[in-house]
Amino acid sequence: MSNLSIVYYTANTEQEPFEKKIIDQINKVRGDVPVISVSQKPMDFGKNICVGKLKQNYQNAFYQATVGCLAADTDYVVMCEDDCLYPPGYFNFKPEKKDVIYTYDNVWLIWDREQRTRFYKHGTTAGSIIVGREFYIDFLKSGHNFKDPNLKWEKFTGEPLINIKTRKGISFGTTLDTSVKPVKRFPLWGTVDDVLKNYVRS
């Protein structure tokens, strides 16, 4: 049994067919890693905790993340969001330090817009980290942010993780790593148009 739990938190504002495909992809690649889903509507995904309808904002997103971490019984948690496609191998990573934030170093962003045809390199997101459960609970409850200079970070990597920005999420904008050139296609996922057709618009 893995010493890791998936904490999936969602405001359930994405289109249901799209979120179902996100969940299907997680189930496809997670192996034996257990799931705790924290949602604003009841869901059939792992151990579900429905917190009821809340405003869609970062404060409530982190509240739901905290609820999920508190419900887990493993030393580590891997945080998952409802607009990210997680690749094969992602949940196989074995963290070893409970006071370190392990951040995935191969996250790419796309927008659900006709004129956007490339994947853009993304930095750390709250949905692409693995961290010691108790450490992250303290972090979330204390109101710290990811820019705290005292935080310890380590990277892990693998196939591209795709963050899909629709207009249903908290924010349509984000920060990009402009030092890396955009990419037109990944062997695992295809083109941006392929991803949108296969996951968002179908």
Contacts in CASP RR format, 6 or more apart in sequence:
PFRMAT RR
TARGET T0000
AUTHOR 0000-0000-0000
METHOD contacts of the structure
MODEL  1
MSNLSIVYYTANTEQEPFEKKIIDQINKVRGDVPVISVSQKPMDFGKNIC
VGKLKQNYQNAFYQATVGCLAADTDYVVMCEDDCLYPPGYFNFKPEKKDV
IYTYDNVWLIWDREQRTRFYKHGTTAGSIIVGREFYIDFLKSGHNFKDPN
LKWEKFTGEPLINIKTRKGISFGTTLDTSVKPVKRFPLWGTVDDVLKNYV
RS
1 32 0 8 1.000
2 32 0 8 1.000
2 33 0 8 1.000
2 34 0 8 1.000
2 74 0 8 1.000
2 91 0 8 1.000
3 74 0 8 1.000
3 75 0 8 1.000
3 76 0 8 1.000
4 33 0 8 1.000
4 74 0 8 1.000
4 75 0 8 1.000
4 76 0 8 1.000
4 77 0 8 1.000
4 78 0 8 1.000
4 91 0 8 1.000
4 95 0 8 1.000
4 130 0 8 1.000
5 33 0 8 1.000
5 34 0 8 1.000
5 35 0 8 1.000
5 36 0 8 1.000
5 72 0 8 1.000
5 73 0 8 1.000
5 74 0 8 1.000
5 76 0 8 1.000
5 77 0 8 1.000
5 78 0 8 1.000
5 133 0 8 1.000
6 26 0 8 1.000
6 30 0 8 1.000
6 33 0 8 1.000
6 34 0 8 1.000
6 35 0 8 1.000
6 36 0 8 1.000
6 77 0 8 1.000
6 78 0 8 1.000
6 80 0 8 1.000
6 91 0 8 1.000
7 36 0 8 1.000
7 38 0 8 1.000
7 65 0 8 1.000
7 68 0 8 1.000
7 69 0 8 1.000
7 72 0 8 1.000
7 77 0 8 1.000
7 78 0 8 1.000
7 79 0 8 1.000
7 80 0 8 1.000
8 23 0 8 1.000
8 26 0 8 1.000
8 35 0 8 1.000
8 36 0 8 1.000
8 37 0 8 1.000
8 38 0 8 1.000
8 45 0 8 1.000
8 80 0 8 1.000
8 81 0 8 1.000
8 82 0 8 1.000
9 37 0 8 1.000
9 38 0 8 1.000
9 39 0 8 1.000
9 61 0 8 1.000
9 64 0 8 1.000
9 65 0 8 1.000
9 67 0 8 1.000
9 68 0 8 1.000
9 79 0 8 1.000
9 80 0 8 1.000
9 81 0 8 1.000
9 82 0 8 1.000
10 19 0 8 1.000
10 37 0 8 1.000
10 38 0 8 1.000
10 39 0 8 1.000
10 40 0 8 1.000
10 43 0 8 1.000
10 64 0 8 1.000
10 81 0 8 1.000
10 82 0 8 1.000
11 39 0 8 1.000
11 40 0 8 1.000
11 54 0 8 1.000
11 56 0 8 1.000
11 60 0 8 1.000
11 61 0 8 1.000
11 64 0 8 1.000
11 82 0 8 1.000
11 169 0 8 1.000
11 170 0 8 1.000
12 19 0 8 1.000
12 39 0 8 1.000
12 40 0 8 1.000
12 41 0 8 1.000
12 43 0 8 1.000
12 82 0 8 1.000
13 56 0 8 1.000
13 168 0 8 1.000
13 169 0 8 1.000
14 22 0 8 1.000
14 82 0 8 1.000
14 83 0 8 1.000
14 166 0 8 1.000
14 168 0 8 1.000
14 169 0 8 1.000
15 166 0 8 1.000
15 168 0 8 1.000
15 200 0 8 1.000
17 202 0 8 1.000
18 164 0 8 1.000
18 166 0 8 1.000
18 199 0 8 1.000
18 200 0 8 1.000
19 82 0 8 1.000
21 198 0 8 1.000
21 199 0 8 1.000
22 82 0 8 1.000
22 83 0 8 1.000
22 84 0 8 1.000
22 85 0 8 1.000
22 199 0 8 1.000
23 45 0 8 1.000
25 85 0 8 1.000
25 86 0 8 1.000
26 35 0 8 1.000
26 80 0 8 1.000
26 86 0 8 1.000
28 88 0 8 1.000
29 86 0 8 1.000
29 87 0 8 1.000
29 88 0 8 1.000
29 89 0 8 1.000
29 90 0 8 1.000
29 91 0 8 1.000
30 86 0 8 1.000
30 91 0 8 1.000
31 91 0 8 1.000
33 78 0 8 1.000
33 91 0 8 1.000
34 46 0 8 1.000
34 47 0 8 1.000
34 74 0 8 1.000
35 45 0 8 1.000
35 46 0 8 1.000
35 47 0 8 1.000
36 46 0 8 1.000
36 47 0 8 1.000
36 48 0 8 1.000
36 49 0 8 1.000
36 68 0 8 1.000
36 71 0 8 1.000
36 72 0 8 1.000
37 43 0 8 1.000
37 45 0 8 1.000
37 46 0 8 1.000
37 47 0 8 1.000
37 48 0 8 1.000
37 49 0 8 1.000
38 48 0 8 1.000
38 49 0 8 1.000
38 51 0 8 1.000
38 64 0 8 1.000
38 65 0 8 1.000
38 67 0 8 1.000
38 68 0 8 1.000
38 71 0 8 1.000
39 45 0 8 1.000
39 48 0 8 1.000
39 49 0 8 1.000
39 50 0 8 1.000
39 51 0 8 1.000
39 64 0 8 1.000
40 50 0 8 1.000
40 51 0 8 1.000
40 52 0 8 1.000
40 53 0 8 1.000
40 54 0 8 1.000
40 64 0 8 1.000
41 50 0 8 1.000
41 52 0 8 1.000
41 53 0 8 1.000
42 48 0 8 1.000
42 50 0 8 1.000
43 50 0 8 1.000
47 71 0 8 1.000
49 67 0 8 1.000
49 68 0 8 1.000
49 71 0 8 1.000
51 63 0 8 1.000
51 64 0 8 1.000
51 67 0 8 1.000
54 60 0 8 1.000
54 63 0 8 1.000
54 64 0 8 1.000
56 169 0 8 1.000
56 170 0 8 1.000
57 170 0 8 1.000
58 170 0 8 1.000
61 126 0 8 1.000
61 170 0 8 1.000
62 126 0 8 1.000
62 140 0 8 1.000
65 79 0 8 1.000
65 126 0 8 1.000
65 136 0 8 1.000
65 140 0 8 1.000
66 137 0 8 1.000
66 140 0 8 1.000
66 141 0 8 1.000
68 77 0 8 1.000
69 77 0 8 1.000
69 133 0 8 1.000
69 136 0 8 1.000
69 137 0 8 1.000
69 140 0 8 1.000
70 137 0 8 1.000
72 133 0 8 1.000
74 133 0 8 1.000
75 98 0 8 1.000
75 132 0 8 1.000
75 133 0 8 1.000
76 95 0 8 1.000
76 98 0 8 1.000
76 130 0 8 1.000
76 131 0 8 1.000
76 132 0 8 1.000
76 133 0 8 1.000
77 130 0 8 1.000
77 131 0 8 1.000
77 132 0 8 1.000
77 133 0 8 1.000
77 136 0 8 1.000
78 90 0 8 1.000
78 91 0 8 1.000
78 129 0 8 1.000
78 130 0 8 1.000
79 126 0 8 1.000
79 127 0 8 1.000
79 128 0 8 1.000
79 129 0 8 1.000
79 130 0 8 1.000
79 131 0 8 1.000
79 136 0 8 1.000
80 86 0 8 1.000
80 127 0 8 1.000
81 125 0 8 1.000
81 126 0 8 1.000
81 127 0 8 1.000
81 163 0 8 1.000
83 163 0 8 1.000
83 164 0 8 1.000
83 165 0 8 1.000
83 166 0 8 1.000
83 169 0 8 1.000
84 125 0 8 1.000
84 127 0 8 1.000
84 128 0 8 1.000
84 161 0 8 1.000
84 162 0 8 1.000
84 163 0 8 1.000
84 164 0 8 1.000
85 161 0 8 1.000
85 162 0 8 1.000
85 164 0 8 1.000
85 189 0 8 1.000
85 195 0 8 1.000
85 199 0 8 1.000
86 161 0 8 1.000
87 158 0 8 1.000
87 159 0 8 1.000
87 160 0 8 1.000
87 161 0 8 1.000
87 188 0 8 1.000
88 159 0 8 1.000
88 188 0 8 1.000
89 158 0 8 1.000
89 159 0 8 1.000
90 104 0 8 1.000
90 158 0 8 1.000
90 159 0 8 1.000
90 161 0 8 1.000
93 102 0 8 1.000
93 130 0 8 1.000
93 156 0 8 1.000
95 102 0 8 1.000
95 130 0 8 1.000
95 131 0 8 1.000
95 132 0 8 1.000
97 152 0 8 1.000
97 154 0 8 1.000
98 132 0 8 1.000
98 134 0 8 1.000
98 135 0 8 1.000
99 132 0 8 1.000
99 135 0 8 1.000
99 152 0 8 1.000
100 131 0 8 1.000
100 152 0 8 1.000
100 153 0 8 1.000
100 154 0 8 1.000
101 129 0 8 1.000
101 130 0 8 1.000
101 131 0 8 1.000
101 146 0 8 1.000
101 151 0 8 1.000
101 152 0 8 1.000
101 153 0 8 1.000
101 154 0 8 1.000
102 129 0 8 1.000
102 130 0 8 1.000
102 131 0 8 1.000
102 153 0 8 1.000
102 154 0 8 1.000
102 155 0 8 1.000
102 156 0 8 1.000
103 123 0 8 1.000
103 124 0 8 1.000
103 128 0 8 1.000
103 129 0 8 1.000
103 153 0 8 1.000
103 154 0 8 1.000
103 155 0 8 1.000
103 156 0 8 1.000
104 128 0 8 1.000
104 129 0 8 1.000
104 155 0 8 1.000
104 156 0 8 1.000
104 157 0 8 1.000
104 158 0 8 1.000
104 161 0 8 1.000
105 155 0 8 1.000
105 156 0 8 1.000
105 157 0 8 1.000
106 157 0 8 1.000
106 158 0 8 1.000
106 159 0 8 1.000
106 160 0 8 1.000
106 161 0 8 1.000
107 121 0 8 1.000
107 122 0 8 1.000
107 123 0 8 1.000
107 124 0 8 1.000
107 125 0 8 1.000
107 128 0 8 1.000
107 160 0 8 1.000
107 161 0 8 1.000
107 162 0 8 1.000
107 163 0 8 1.000
108 119 0 8 1.000
108 120 0 8 1.000
108 121 0 8 1.000
108 122 0 8 1.000
108 160 0 8 1.000
108 161 0 8 1.000
108 162 0 8 1.000
108 163 0 8 1.000
108 183 0 8 1.000
108 186 0 8 1.000
109 119 0 8 1.000
109 120 0 8 1.000
109 121 0 8 1.000
109 122 0 8 1.000
109 162 0 8 1.000
109 163 0 8 1.000
109 164 0 8 1.000
109 165 0 8 1.000
109 174 0 8 1.000
109 176 0 8 1.000
110 116 0 8 1.000
110 118 0 8 1.000
110 119 0 8 1.000
110 120 0 8 1.000
110 162 0 8 1.000
110 163 0 8 1.000
110 164 0 8 1.000
110 165 0 8 1.000
110 192 0 8 1.000
110 195 0 8 1.000
110 196 0 8 1.000
111 164 0 8 1.000
111 165 0 8 1.000
111 172 0 8 1.000
112 164 0 8 1.000
112 165 0 8 1.000
112 166 0 8 1.000
112 167 0 8 1.000
112 196 0 8 1.000
112 200 0 8 1.000
112 201 0 8 1.000
116 192 0 8 1.000
117 184 0 8 1.000
117 191 0 8 1.000
117 192 0 8 1.000
117 193 0 8 1.000
118 182 0 8 1.000
118 183 0 8 1.000
118 184 0 8 1.000
118 192 0 8 1.000
119 160 0 8 1.000
119 162 0 8 1.000
119 182 0 8 1.000
119 183 0 8 1.000
119 184 0 8 1.000
119 186 0 8 1.000
119 192 0 8 1.000
120 176 0 8 1.000
120 182 0 8 1.000
121 176 0 8 1.000
121 177 0 8 1.000
121 179 0 8 1.000
121 180 0 8 1.000
121 182 0 8 1.000
122 128 0 8 1.000
122 163 0 8 1.000
122 174 0 8 1.000
122 175 0 8 1.000
122 176 0 8 1.000
122 177 0 8 1.000
123 175 0 8 1.000
123 176 0 8 1.000
123 177 0 8 1.000
124 146 0 8 1.000
124 153 0 8 1.000
125 163 0 8 1.000
125 174 0 8 1.000
126 146 0 8 1.000
128 161 0 8 1.000
128 163 0 8 1.000
130 156 0 8 1.000
131 139 0 8 1.000
144 151 0 8 1.000
159 186 0 8 1.000
159 188 0 8 1.000
160 186 0 8 1.000
160 188 0 8 1.000
160 189 0 8 1.000
162 189 0 8 1.000
162 195 0 8 1.000
163 174 0 8 1.000
164 195 0 8 1.000
164 196 0 8 1.000
164 199 0 8 1.000
164 200 0 8 1.000
165 172 0 8 1.000
165 173 0 8 1.000
165 174 0 8 1.000
166 200 0 8 1.000
184 191 0 8 1.000
184 192 0 8 1.000
185 191 0 8 1.000
189 195 0 8 1.000
END
